[in-house]
Amino acid sequence: MTLIAGAAAGCGSDTGDKAAATQAAGAAKDRLAATPALAELVAAAKKEGALDLNWGFDGRDTGKVLTDTFKRAYGLDIKITLTPNQNQPGNAAKLAQEYKAKSPASTDAYLGSPELVLGLGPKRDDVLAKVDWTAFAPWTKGLANNDGSALTFVDLIPGFTYNTTQLAQNAVPATAQDVLKVGKPVASTPYAAQFNVLGTKEGMGADGLRAYLKGFKAAGFLGCGELNRIASGEFAAMWISCGKNIADVFAAQGAPLKTAVLKDAAITSTRYAAVPKNARHPNAAKLWVSWLLTPEAQKIVFEHDFADNHRVAGSRTAGQLAEYEKQGVKFTRVDYEFTLAHPELYNPKFKGELVSLLTNK
């Protein structure tokens, strides 16, 4: 099996997507009638005539379905160029360079982790526009970070992703320490993704995390979307994987993959969407980012990417989190505010040390 996240199909159907587009158009009509500022933004977006996005989704069709539905919802006849790109750190670095050079942004909207959005925000590189989102999109109330530079988009649930033909159910770890006892090859990412979060005082602590990584011998290193190498049996599992939804995308196409959420190392990681100050099409970008937080857009995201925003009514990720919590799982919620409150976990020296321990460099 050679599926790649971003190239693997989600579970949407043509019939379902058409129905979603009809629903989105009806909902947008009601919002436009109720919010004059939204109608003004739509007119400004039409005048700009385009929207350029360097974005990466986890399902093959997610981006196309979303952009097509977005255009229909607001009656937009604009050119949307969507370049699939899941390199969030690379995109962030490029945006910072472009802003410093006073050049137009290469993407009209940015999609990234809390740490990367913080780096682009007003407290660091100051690339992102502060937006009064609720002025034209009242449904985004409570969904922005604390300085208005980004909206929460989806919540991912990292965990222990494994090949069900390689590990029997009774061999699947329940705790982080159990991972060290798995007698089959377990891969990781080469950048110690999410491991730093386990270093909180409530978790392992910094010294405990260092000791843990000395004991965890990764059998190889993969990118977040390279789960085809788990599905093929090259590795039995991946710890810490970037999100259970990625494995769910593969599993929907028949890959023997599941993700266990470990009780003492459970994390949610929020992806944010934002608009650079130097965006070529800022009005279209604001319209796009705010529309992604409508219930109908979030429904499309889950059906194709198997993840959504737990803060939005009807969220299926919220249901998943509630089920885990009933089982005694306690999550560390990694969002913009968490990142701000724990600078020690994101210190480049500390993160570099964790990467060295993980990769034995």
SERO-4910 file (N, C-alpha, C, O; in steps of 0.05 Angstrom, whole numbers):
BEGIN
 pado doro    nc1    nc2    nc3   cac1   cac2   cac3    cc1    cc2    cc3    oc1    oc2    oc3
  Met    A     17    -24      0      0      0      0     18     25      0     37     27     16
  Thr    A     12     44    -17     29     67    -20     14     94    -16     21    114    -28
  Leu    A     -6     93      1    -21    117      6     -4    137     21     13    130     37
  Ile    A     -8    163     15      6    184     29    -14    204     39    -32    212     24
  Ala    A    -12    212     64    -30    233     74    -28    257     57     -6    266     50
  Gly    A    -51    268     50    -51    290     31    -57    280      3    -65    295    -14
  Ala    A    -53    253     -1    -60    241    -26    -80    219    -22    -92    209    -41
  Ala    A    -85    211      3   -105    191      9   -133    204     10   -136    226     19
  Ala    A   -152    189      0   -179    200      0   -192    198     27   -187    180     42
  Gly    A   -210    218     32   -226    217     56   -251    201     50   -253    186     30
  Cys    A   -271    204     68   -295    187     64   -318    202     52   -341    192     52
  Gly    A   -313    226     41   -335    241     28   -344    228      3   -330    211     -8
  Ser    A   -368    236     -7   -378    225    -32   -387    249    -49   -392    271    -38
  Asp    A   -390    245    -75   -399    266    -92   -426    276    -84   -432    300    -84
  Thr    A   -444    257    -78   -471    264    -70   -471    280    -44   -484    301    -42
  Gly    A   -455    271    -25   -453    285      1   -441    312     -2   -449    331     11
  Asp    A   -421    315    -20   -408    340    -24   -427    360    -37   -426    384    -31
  Lys    A   -443    351    -56   -462    369    -69   -483    378    -49   -491    402    -50
  Ala    A   -492    360    -32   -512    368    -12   -500    388      8   -513    407     16
  Ala    A   -474    384     14   -461    403     32   -458    430     20   -461    451     33
  Ala    A   -453    431     -6   -450    456    -20   -477    471    -21   -478    496    -17
  Thr    A   -499    456    -25   -525    469    -24   -532    480      3   -542    502      6
  Gln    A   -525    465     24   -529    474     51   -513    498     58   -522    517     70
  Ala    A   -488    498     49   -470    521     54   -480    546     40   -479    568     52
  Ala    A   -491    544     16   -501    567      2   -525    579     17   -528    603     19
  Gly    A   -543    561     27   -566    571     41   -558    585     67   -569    606     74
  Ala    A   -539    573     81   -530    585    107   -516    612    102   -520    631    117
  Ala    A   -500    613     81   -486    638     74   -506    660     67   -502    683     74
  Lys    A   -527    653     53   -548    673     45   -560    685     70   -564    710     71
  Asp    A   -566    669     90   -577    679    115   -557    697    130   -565    718    141
  Arg    A   -532    689    130   -512    705    144   -508    732    130   -505    753    143
  Leu    A   -508    732    104   -504    757     89   -527    776     94   -523    800     96
  Ala    A   -551    765     96   -574    783    101   -573    795    129   -583    817    134
  Ala    A   -561    780    148   -560    789    176   -536    806    183   -536    820    203
  Thr    A   -516    805    166   -490    818    173   -480    835    150   -467    825    132
  Pro    A   -486    861    149   -477    878    127   -447    878    124   -438    880    101
  Ala    A   -432    877    145   -403    877    143   -393    852    128   -373    854    114
  Leu    A   -407    830    130   -399    806    115   -405    810     86   -388    802     69
  Ala    A   -427    823     79   -434    828     51   -413    847     39   -405    844     15
  Glu    A   -403    866     54   -382    884     45   -356    869     40   -342    875     20
  Leu    A   -350    850     57   -326    834     53   -327    817     29   -308    814     14
  Val    A   -351    806     24   -354    789     -1   -350    807    -25   -337    798    -44
  Ala    A   -361    831    -25   -358    849    -48   -329    855    -52   -319    857    -75
  Ala    A   -314    860    -30   -286    866    -33   -270    842    -43   -251    846    -58
  Ala    A   -277    818    -34   -264    794    -44   -269    790    -74   -250    782    -89
  Lys    A   -293    796    -83   -299    793   -111   -282    813   -128   -273    806   -150
  Lys    A   -278    836   -117   -262    857   -130   -233    848   -133   -220    853   -153
  Glu    A   -223    835   -112   -195    825   -113   -192    803   -134   -172    802   -148
  Gly    A   -212    786   -137   -213    767   -159   -196    742   -156   -195    726   -175
  Ala    A   -183    738   -133   -166    714   -131   -161    708   -102   -165    724    -84
  Leu    A   -151    683    -97   -142    674    -71   -121    654    -75   -125    633    -89
  Asp    A    -97    658    -64    -74    640    -67    -68    627    -40    -64    641    -20
  Leu    A    -68    600    -40    -64    585    -15    -42    564    -18    -43    548    -36
  Asn    A    -22    565     -1     -3    543      2    -11    528     28     -3    535     50
  Trp    A    -28    508     24    -40    494     47    -38    464     43    -38    454     21
  Gly    A    -37    450     66    -37    421     65    -60    410     81    -64    417    105
  Phe    A    -76    393     69    -97    378     83    -89    349     84    -70    340     70
  Asp    A   -103    333    100    -95    305    104   -110    286     85   -101    264     81
  Gly    A   -132    295     74   -147    279     55   -142    289     26   -136    313     22
  Arg    A   -143    272      7   -137    279    -21   -155    301    -32   -145    319    -46
  Asp    A   -181    299    -26   -200    317    -38   -208    341    -20   -224    357    -29
  Thr    A   -198    342      4   -208    362     23   -206    390     12   -226    405     13
  Gly    A   -183    398      2   -179    425     -7   -197    433    -30   -209    454    -30
  Lys    A   -200    415    -49   -218    420    -72   -247    423    -64   -261    442    -73
  Val    A   -256    405    -47   -284    406    -39   -289    432    -23   -310    445    -27
  Leu    A   -271    439     -5   -274    463     11   -274    488     -7   -291    506     -4
  Thr    A   -255    490    -25   -253    515    -41   -277    517    -60   -288    539    -64
  Asp    A   -286    495    -72   -309    495    -89   -334    503    -74   -350    519    -84
  Thr    A   -337    492    -50   -361    499    -34   -360    527    -24   -381    541    -23
  Phe    A   -337    537    -17   -333    565     -9   -342    584    -31   -356    603    -26
  Lys    A   -333    579    -55   -341    596    -78   -371    596    -82   -383    617    -87
  Arg    A   -383    572    -80   -412    571    -84   -427    585    -61   -447    598    -66
  Ala    A   -417    582    -37   -430    593    -14   -434    623    -17   -455    634    -11
  Tyr    A   -413    637    -27   -414    666    -28   -417    676    -57   -415    700    -62
  Gly    A   -422    658    -76   -426    666   -103   -401    679   -115   -403    699   -129
  Leu    A   -378    668   -109   -353    679   -118   -344    668   -145   -343    644   -149
  Asp    A   -337    686   -162   -325    678   -188   -296    688   -187   -289    706   -203
  Ile    A   -281    677   -169   -253    685   -166   -235    661   -172   -244    638   -169
  Lys    A   -210    666   -178   -191    645   -183   -178    637   -157   -164    653   -145
  Ile    A   -182    612   -149   -168    602   -125   -146    582   -133   -151    562   -146
  Thr    A   -122    589   -126    -99    572   -131    -91    559   -105    -81    572    -87
  Leu    A    -95    532   -104    -88    517    -80    -64    500    -85    -66    480   -101
  Thr    A    -41    506    -73    -17    491    -76    -14    473    -52     -8    483    -30
  Pro    A    -17    446    -54    -15    429    -31     13    431    -18     33    426    -32
  Asn    A     14    438      7     39    442     21     35    438     51     22    455     63
  Gln    A     45    416     62     42    411     90     67    419    106     68    412    130
  Asn    A     85    432     94    109    441    108    103    467    123    111    489    114
  Gln    A     91    465    146     83    488    161    107    505    170    106    529    168
  Pro    A    129    493    180    152    509    188    164    523    164    173    546    166
  Gly    A    166    510    141    177    522    117    160    545    108    171    566    100
  Asn    A    134    542    108    116    564    101    119    588    119    119    611    111
  Ala    A    121    582    145    124    603    165    150    619    161    150    644    162
  Ala    A    172    605    156    198    618    151    197    635    126    208    657    126
  Lys    A    184    625    106    181    640     81    165    665     85    172    686     74
  Leu    A    143    663     99    127    687    105    142    708    121    140    732    115
  Ala    A    158    699    140    174    718    156    194    732    138    198    756    141
  Gln    A    207    718    120    227    729    102    213    749     83    224    771     78
  Glu    A    190    742     73    176    759     54    167    785     67    170    807     56
  Tyr    A    158    783     92    148    807    106    172    825    112    170    850    110
  Lys    A    194    813    121    217    829    127    228    844    102    238    866    103
  Ala    A    226    830     79    235    842     54    215    860     41    219    871     20
  Lys    A    191    863     54    169    880     44    159    870     17    153    886     -1
  Ser    A    159    843     14    149    831    -10    121    819     -5    114    814     19
  Pro    A    104    816    -25     78    804    -21     81    775    -10    100    761    -16
  Ala    A     62    767      6     62    741     18     57    719     -4     41    724    -22
  Ser    A     70    697     -1     67    675    -20     41    660    -16     33    645    -34
  Thr    A     28    663      7      2    651     11    -16    672     25     -7    686     43
  Asp    A    -40    674     16    -59    694     27    -68    687     55    -77    705     70
  Ala    A    -66    662     62    -74    653     89    -54    632     98    -44    617     81
  Tyr    A    -49    631    124    -30    612    134    -43    592    152    -62    598    167
  Leu    A    -35    567    150    -45    545    167    -21    534    183     -2    525    171
  Gly    A    -23    534    210      0    524    225     -6    518    254    -29    522    264
  Ser    A     14    508    267     12    500    296     13    525    313     20    546    304
  Pro    A      5    522    339      6    545    357     34    557    359     37    581    359
  Glu    A     55    540    360     82    550    362     90    567    338    102    588    340
  Leu    A     82    558    314     89    572    290     73    598    287     83    619    278
  Val    A     47    597    295     31    621    294     41    642    314     41    666    308
  Leu    A     50    633    337     62    651    357     87    664    345     91    688    349
  Gly    A    103    649    331    127    660    319    121    681    298    137    700    294
  Leu    A     99    678    284     91    697    263     74    720    274     69    740    260
  Gly    A     66    718    299     48    737    311     60    762    322     84    767    318
  Pro    A     44    779    335     53    806    343     75    805    364     89    826    368
  Lys    A     79    783    378    100    782    398    127    773    387    147    774    401
  Arg    A    127    766    361    152    757    349    157    772    323    165    795    323
  Asp    A    152    758    300    158    770    274    137    790    265    141    805    246
  Asp    A    113    790    277     92    809    272     83    808    243     77    829    231
  Val    A     81    785    231     73    781    204     43    781    201     32    790    180
  Leu    A     29    771    221      0    766    218    -17    790    225    -11    805    244
  Ala    A    -38    794    210    -56    816    214    -74    811    238    -84    789    241
  Lys    A    -77    831    255    -97    829    277   -124    835    264   -128    856    251
  Val    A   -143    817    268   -169    820    255   -191    819    275   -191    803    294
  Asp    A   -210    837    272   -234    836    288   -254    817    275   -272    826    261
  Trp    A   -250    792    279   -264    771    264   -294    773    268   -309    769    249
  Thr    A   -303    778    293   -332    778    298   -346    801    285   -371    801    284
  Ala    A   -332    822    276   -345    845    264   -359    837    238   -380    848    232
  Phe    A   -348    817    224   -361    808    199   -368    779    200   -382    769    183
  Ala    A   -358    764    220   -364    736    223   -371    730    252   -354    718    266
  Pro    A   -395    737    260   -402    734    289   -400    705    299   -398    700    323
  Trp    A   -402    686    281   -400    657    289   -372    650    299   -369    628    310
  Thr    A   -353    667    295   -325    661    304   -320    670    332   -298    669    342
  Lys    A   -341    680    346   -337    689    374   -326    666    391   -336    644    391
  Gly    A   -304    672    405   -292    652    422   -272    634    407   -261    616    420
  Leu    A   -268    638    381   -251    620    366   -224    632    359   -207    618    348
  Ala    A   -220    657    365   -194    670    359   -175    666    382   -183    661    405
  Asn    A   -149    668    376   -129    668    397   -131    695    412   -146    712    404
  Asn    A   -115    698    433   -119    721    451   -111    748    440   -116    769    452
  Asp    A    -97    749    417    -91    774    405   -104    779    378    -98    798    364
  Gly    A   -122    760    370   -137    764    345   -122    759    320   -132    766    298
  Ser    A    -98    748    322    -82    744    298    -88    717    284    -78    713    262
  Ala    A   -105    700    296   -111    674    283   -136    663    294   -144    669    317
  Leu    A   -149    646    279   -172    631    288   -165    601    291   -150    590    275
  Thr    A   -175    589    312   -172    560    315   -186    547    291   -208    555    283
  Phe    A   -174    526    279   -186    513    256   -194    485    262   -218    478    261
  Val    A   -175    468    268   -181    440    276   -164    432    299   -143    444    305
  Asp    A   -173    411    313   -157    399    335   -149    371    328   -165    354    321
  Leu    A   -123    366    330   -112    340    324   -106    325    350   -101    338    371
  Ile    A   -107    299    350   -101    282    373    -77    264    367    -81    242    357
  Pro    A    -53    273    374    -30    256    370    -32    231    388    -46    231    408
  Gly    A    -17    211    380    -18    186    397      1    165    386     21    171    373
  Phe    A     -5    140    393     11    117    385     -3    104    362    -22     89    366
  Thr    A      6    109    338     -7     98    314      7     72    307     32     71    305
  Tyr    A     -9     51    302      3     25    299    -10      9    277    -33     14    269
  Asn    A      4    -11    267     -6    -30    247    -20    -53    262     -7    -67    278
  Thr    A    -46    -56    257    -61    -76    271    -54   -105    265    -61   -123    280
  Thr    A    -39   -109    243    -30   -136    237     -3   -142    250      6   -164    252
  Gln    A     10   -121    260     36   -124    274     33   -125    304     49   -139    317
  Leu    A     14   -112    315      9   -111    344    -19   -121    350    -38   -110    341
  Ala    A    -20   -142    367    -46   -151    376    -57   -130    396    -42   -115    407
  Gln    A    -83   -130    400    -95   -110    417    -84   -111    445    -80    -90    458
  Asn    A    -78   -134    456    -67   -136    483    -37   -127    485    -26   -126    506
  Ala    A    -25   -122    461      3   -113    461      5    -83    456     27    -72    457
  Val    A    -18    -70    452    -18    -41    447    -13    -26    474    -27    -32    493
  Pro    A      6     -8    475     12      5    500    -11     23    510    -26     34    495
  Ala    A    -13     24    537    -33     41    549    -20     66    561    -34     86    566
  Thr    A      6     65    566     21     88    577     46     93    561     54     76    545
  Ala    A     59    116    566     84    122    552    106    102    559    122     94    542
  Gln    A    106     93    584    126     73    593    122     46    578    141     32    573
  Asp    A     97     40    573     91     15    558    103     15    530    110     -6    520
  Val    A    106     39    518    118     41    492    146     30    492    155     18    472
  Leu    A    160     34    514    188     24    516    190     -6    516    211    -17    511
  Lys    A    167    -20    521    167    -49    523    157    -62    497    158    -87    495
  Val    A    149    -46    478    140    -58    453    163    -71    439    184    -59    434
  Gly    A    161    -97    433    183   -112    422    185   -111    392    198   -128    380
  Lys    A    173    -91    380    175    -89    350    183    -60    343    181    -42    360
  Pro    A    193    -56    318    204    -30    311    183     -7    312    163     -9    298
  Val    A    189     13    328    172     36    330    187     61    319    209     67    329
  Ala    A    175     74    300    187     98    288    178    123    303    161    122    320
  Ser    A    191    145    296    183    171    307    188    192    285    196    186    263
  Thr    A    182    217    292    190    239    273    218    248    280    227    244    303
  Pro    A    233    258    261    261    267    267    262    293    282    284    301    290
  Tyr    A    239    306    287    239    332    300    226    331    327    218    352    338
  Ala    A    223    307    339    212    304    366    185    317    369    179    329    390
  Ala    A    168    315    349    142    328    350    126    320    374    123    296    380
  Gln    A    116    339    389     99    336    413    114    326    437    103    328    459
  Phe    A    138    315    435    151    305    459    156    327    479    155    322    503
  Asn    A    162    351    469    168    373    488    144    378    506    148    387    529
  Val    A    120    373    496     96    378    513     95    360    537     83    367    557
  Leu    A    107    337    535    107    318    558    125    328    580    126    316    602
  Gly    A    140    349    576    159    360    595    147    379    615    161    391    631
  Thr    A    120    382    616    108    399    636    111    387    664    117    364    667
  Lys    A    108    405    684    110    395    712     88    375    718     93    357    734
  Glu    A     65    378    705     43    359    709     48    333    694     36    312    700
  Gly    A     67    333    675     73    309    659     98    296    670    100    290    694
  Met    A    117    291    652    142    278    661    162    297    674    179    288    689
  Gly    A    159    323    668    179    342    677    202    341    657    206    321    643
  Ala    A    218    362    657    240    364    637    260    341    641    268    328    621
  Asp    A    268    336    666    288    315    671    277    287    665    290    270    654
  Gly    A    251    283    672    239    258    667    236    253    637    239    230    628
  Leu    A    231    274    622    229    271    593    256    264    581    258    248    563
  Arg    A    277    277    591    304    270    581    310    241    586    320    227    568
  Ala    A    304    232    610    309    203    617    292    185    599    302    164    590
  Tyr    A    268    193    593    250    177    577    261    174    549    262    152    537
  Leu    A    270    196    537    280    195    510    306    180    508    313    168    487
  Lys    A    322    179    529    346    162    530    338    133    528    354    116    518
  Gly    A    315    126    539    306     98    538    290     90    514    286     67    509
  Phe    A    280    110    499    264    105    475    282    104    451    293    124    443
  Lys    A    284     80    439    302     77    416    285     75    391    274     54    384
  Ala    A    282     98    377    266     98    352    279     81    331    304     82    327
  Ala    A    263     64    317    274     47    297    278     61    270    290     50    252
  Gly    A    267     85    268    269    100    243    254    126    246    241    131    267
  Phe    A    255    143    226    243    169    228    226    175    203    235    172    181
  Leu    A    201    185    208    182    190    187    171    218    189    171    230    211
  Gly    A    161    228    167    145    252    167    117    245    176    109    222    176
  Cys    A    102    265    184     75    261    195     57    245    176     40    229    185
  Gly    A     60    249    150     42    237    131     53    211    119     40    200    101
  Glu    A     75    201    128     87    177    116     77    151    130     93    133    134
  Leu    A     52    150    136     41    127    149     39    102    131     33     80    140
  Asn    A     44    106    105     45     83     87     67     64     96     66     40     91
  Arg    A     88     75    109    110     57    118    102     41    143    114     21    149
  Ile    A     83     51    158     71     35    180     51     15    168     51     -8    176
  Ala    A     35     24    149     15      6    137     29    -17    122     17    -39    121
  Ser    A     52    -12    110     66    -34     95     79    -54    114     87    -75    105
  Gly    A     82    -47    140     96    -65    158    125    -59    161    139    -74    176
  Glu    A    136    -38    148    164    -31    151    169    -25    181    190    -32    192
  Phe    A    150    -11    194    151     -6    222    124    -16    234    104    -16    221
  Ala    A    125    -23    259    101    -32    272     84     -9    282     59    -12    284
  Ala    A     97     14    287     82     36    299     97     62    296    120     62    287
  Met    A     85     83    304     97    110    305     90    124    331     66    125    338
  Trp    A    110    135    344    106    148    370    124    172    371    148    168    369
  Ile    A    115    196    373     88    205    375     78    212    347     92    227    333
  Ser    A     56    202    339     45    209    312     32    237    314     27    247    336
  Cys    A     27    249    291     19    277    291    -11    281    295    -20    303    302
  Gly    A    -27    260    291    -55    262    295    -69    236    287    -63    224    266
  Lys    A    -87    226    304   -101    201    298   -117    204    272   -122    184    259
  Asn    A   -125    228    265   -141    232    241   -126    223    216   -138    214    196
  Ile    A    -99    226    216    -83    219    192    -85    189    188    -89    179    166
  Ala    A    -83    174    210    -86    145    208   -114    137    200   -118    118    186
  Asp    A   -134    153    209   -162    147    202   -166    151    172   -182    137    159
  Val    A   -152    171    160   -154    175    131   -144    150    116   -156    141     97
  Phe    A   -121    140    125   -110    116    113   -128     92    118   -133     76     99
  Ala    A   -139     89    142   -155     66    149   -181     66    132   -191     44    125
  Ala    A   -191     89    125   -215     91    108   -210     79     81   -230     71     67
  Gln    A   -185     77     73   -179     65     47   -168     36     50   -158     24     31
  Gly    A   -171     25     74   -164     -3     79   -138     -8     92   -131    -32     96
  Ala    A   -123     12     99    -98      8    113   -102     -2    141   -121      7    154
  Pro    A    -86    -21    151    -90    -33    177    -78    -15    199    -59    -23    213
  Leu    A    -90      9    203    -78     28    222    -99     37    242   -123     41    236
  Lys    A    -90     40    267   -105     51    288    -87     69    305    -63     67    303
  Thr    A    -99     85    322    -83    102    340    -94     98    368   -117    101    374
  Ala    A    -75     93    387    -81     91    415    -74    118    428    -52    128    423
  Val    A    -92    128    444    -87    152    459    -78    144    488    -94    132    502
  Leu    A    -54    149    495    -43    139    520    -51    157    544    -49    181    542
  Lys    A    -60    144    565    -72    159    587    -54    179    600    -63    200    609
  Asp    A    -28    174    601     -9    192    615      6    210    595     24    225    603
  Ala    A     -2    209    570     12    225    549     -8    234    528     -1    233    504
  Ala    A    -32    242    536    -53    250    517    -51    279    511    -48    296    529
  Ile    A    -52    286    485    -48    313    476    -69    320    455    -77    303    439
  Thr    A    -79    344    455    -93    355    432    -76    378    422    -65    395    437
  Ser    A    -73    380    396    -57    401    383    -74    416    363    -85    405    345
  Thr    A    -77    442    368    -95    459    351    -80    470    327    -58    480    330
  Arg    A    -92    468    304    -82    482    280    -97    508    278   -121    510    283
  Tyr    A    -83    529    271    -94    556    268    -93    566    239    -76    557    224
  Ala    A   -112    583    232   -112    596    206   -110    626    210   -123    637    228
  Ala    A    -94    640    194    -89    668    197    -83    681    170    -80    668    150
  Val    A    -83    708    170    -79    723    146    -54    741    149    -53    758    167
  Pro    A    -34    738    132    -10    756    134    -17    785    127    -35    790    111
  Lys    A     -3    804    139     -8    832    134     -3    839    104    -16    857     93
  Asn    A     16    824     92     24    830     64     10    811     44     21    806     23
  Ala    A    -13    800     52    -28    783     34    -36    798      9    -43    822     10
  Arg    A    -34    785    -14    -42    798    -40    -73    802    -41    -82    821    -52
  His    A    -87    784    -28   -116    785    -29   -127    782     -1   -139    762      6
  Pro    A   -124    803     16   -131    801     44   -161    797     49   -168    783     68
  Asn    A   -178    809     33   -206    807     38   -216    778     32   -232    767     47
  Ala    A   -207    767     10   -214    740      3   -203    721     24   -216    701     31
  Ala    A   -179    727     35   -167    710     55   -183    711     81   -188    690     93
  Lys    A   -191    734     90   -208    736    114   -234    722    111   -244    709    129
  Leu    A   -246    724     87   -271    711     81   -268    681     82   -284    667     94
  Trp    A   -246    671     71   -239    642     70   -235    631     99   -247    611    106
  Val    A   -218    644    114   -211    635    140   -236    634    158   -240    615    173
  Ser    A   -252    655    158   -275    656    175   -296    636    166   -310    624    182
  Trp    A   -299    631    139   -318    612    130   -311    583    139   -329    567    144
  Leu    A   -285    578    142   -277    551    150   -287    544    178   -288    520    186
  Leu    A   -296    564    193   -305    559    220   -336    557    221   -347    554    243
  Thr    A   -349    558    198   -378    553    198   -383    524    203   -367    507    196
  Pro    A   -406    517    215   -412    488    219   -412    472    194   -403    449    194
  Glu    A   -421    483    171   -422    468    147   -394    463    136   -389    441    125
  Ala    A   -376    482    138   -348    477    130   -334    457    148   -320    440    138
  Gln    A   -339    459    174   -327    441    193   -337    412    188   -322    393    191
  Lys    A   -361    409    179   -372    383    173   -357    371    149   -350    347    149
  Ile    A   -351    387    129   -336    378    106   -308    370    114   -297    349    106
  Val    A   -295    386    131   -268    380    140   -267    353    154   -249    337    149
  Phe    A   -286    348    172   -286    322    186   -290    299    167   -277    278    169
  Glu    A   -309    302    148   -315    280    130   -292    272    112   -290    250    102
  His    A   -274    291    107   -251    286     90   -225    283    105   -207    268     97
  Asp    A   -222    297    127   -197    297    142   -200    284    170   -180    280    184
  Phe    A   -224    276    177   -229    262    202   -220    279    227   -212    267    247
  Ala    A   -221    305    225   -216    323    247   -231    348    243   -237    356    221
  Asp    A   -239    361    266   -252    387    264   -245    403    290   -228    394    306
  Asn    A   -259    425    294   -254    443    316   -273    436    339   -297    439    335
  His    A   -263    427    362   -281    418    383   -297    441    395   -316    436    410
  Arg    A   -290    466    388   -305    490    399   -329    497    383   -346    513    392
  Val    A   -332    485    359   -355    491    341   -378    471    346   -373    447    349
  Ala    A   -402    482    348   -425    465    352   -427    442    332   -423    447    308
  Gly    A   -432    418    341   -434    395    324   -407    381    319   -406    362    303
  Ser    A   -386    390    332   -360    378    328   -359    349    335   -368    341    357
  Arg    A   -349    333    317   -346    304    322   -320    298    338   -318    278    352
  Thr    A   -300    316    335   -276    313    351   -283    318    380   -272    304    398
  Ala    A   -301    336    386   -310    341    414   -321    315    425   -317    309    449
  Gly    A   -336    300    409   -348    275    418   -326    255    424   -328    240    444
  Gln    A   -306    254    407   -283    235    412   -269    242    438   -262    224    454
  Leu    A   -264    268    442   -250    276    467   -266    269    491   -255    260    511
  Ala    A   -292    272    490   -309    266    512   -309    236    519   -308    228    542
  Glu    A   -308    219    498   -306    191    502   -280    183    515   -280    166    534
  Tyr    A   -258    194    506   -232    189    519   -233    197    548   -223    183    565
  Glu    A   -243    221    553   -244    231    581   -261    214    599   -255    211    623
  Lys    A   -282    202    588   -298    183    604   -282    159    613   -287    146    633
  Gln    A   -261    152    596   -244    129    602   -221    137    620   -203    121    625
  Gly    A   -221    162    630   -200    170    648   -176    184    636   -157    190    649
  Val    A   -178    189    610   -156    203    596   -157    233    602   -178    245    600
  Lys    A   -134    244    609   -132    273    614   -113    285    593    -90    278    591
  Phe    A   -125    304    578   -110    315    556    -95    341    564   -105    357    580
  Thr    A    -72    344    553    -58    370    553    -66    384    527    -61    375    505
  Arg    A    -80    407    531    -91    421    507    -70    441    498    -65    462    510
  Val    A    -57    434    475    -36    451    465    -48    471    445    -53    464    421
  Asp    A    -52    495    454    -62    516    437    -43    541    440    -22    539    452
  Tyr    A    -51    562    428    -35    587    427    -29    596    456     -6    603    462
  Glu    A    -49    595    473    -46    605    500    -27    586    516    -12    595    533
  Phe    A    -29    560    511    -10    541    524     18    547    516     36    547    533
  Thr    A     22    552    491     49    558    481     60    583    494     84    584    501
  Leu    A     43    604    496     52    628    509     59    624    539     78    635    549
  Ala    A     44    606    552     48    602    581     71    583    587     79    581    610
  His    A     82    569    567    103    550    572    127    555    553    134    538    537
  Pro    A    139    579    555    162    584    537    185    565    540    201    560    522
  Glu    A    188    554    564    210    535    569    208    510    552    229    498    545
  Leu    A    184    502    545    180    478    529    186    483    499    191    464    484
  Tyr    A    186    508    491    191    516    463    218    530    459    223    540    438
  Asn    A    234    530    480    260    541    478    276    525    458    278    501    460
  Pro    A    288    538    438    303    524    417    325    505    428    329    484    417
  Lys    A    338    514    449    359    497    461    347    472    473    358    450    469
  Phe    A    324    474    487    311    451    498    301    432    476    305    408    478
  Lys    A    288    443    456    278    427    434    300    413    419    298    390    411
  Gly    A    322    428    415    346    416    402    357    393    418    366    373    407
  Glu    A    357    396    444    367    374    462    349    349    459    359    327    458
  Leu    A    323    353    457    305    331    454    309    317    428    308    292    426
  Val    A    313    332    407    318    320    380    344    304    381    345    282    370
  Ser    A    364    314    394    390    300    396    386    274    411    398    253    404
  Leu    A    371    275    433    366    250    448    351    230    432    356    206    433
  Leu    A    331    239    418    313    221    402    329    209    379    325    185    374
  Thr    A    345    224    366    359    215    342    387    204    349    401    195    331
  Asn    A    394    204    374    421    195    383    444    209    370    464    197    364
  Lys    A    440    236    365    461    251    353    478    265    374    497    280    368
***
